[in-house]
Amino acid sequence: MEAFTFDEPLEAAPELEALLTENGVVFRRTGDRFRFQFAAQGCRWQTVCDCVGSRALIYGIHPTPVRDRAAALECCSRLTGKAVQGGCFLAQERLVFRTEAELFEPCAARESLLRALEYNAAFMTAFWREMAAGAGGSQP
């Protein structure tokens, strides 16, 4: 039986890779960056996860290109105000919603990652139309 200790620092990248693999998610890994597609409720978007030590930063990227930067920034501000965790910002002319998972204990590492991924996906689908409208320069 393999020795198990709580004293070793957790690494988010192998935990995330195991979680995605176990759940049948097709992903591309480059170093500690993971890219994959999520789809829910008729919405499809790219998710990027950057792992740094025991942290995983999760970015849900809305596919609608930003046409009106001021309206998109206002939308980001409004959506961040509605988020319990994470925040919305602009990157590469797309609206992005970021959450994170901090892995503190081995027994709950994958659960923490799963909760953060689920929250990110739930936020993306709940505010999908508002994000598309904000990117396009209008109100939903």
PyMOL commands that set and color helices and strands:
alter all, ss='L'
color gray80, all
select helices_A, chain A and resi 12-22+69-82+106-126+128-136
alter helices_A, ss='H'
color red, helices_A
select strands_A, chain A and resi 27-30+33-40+43-52+55-61+87-91+94-102
alter strands_A, ss='S'
color yellow, strands_A
deselect
rebuild
show_as cartoon
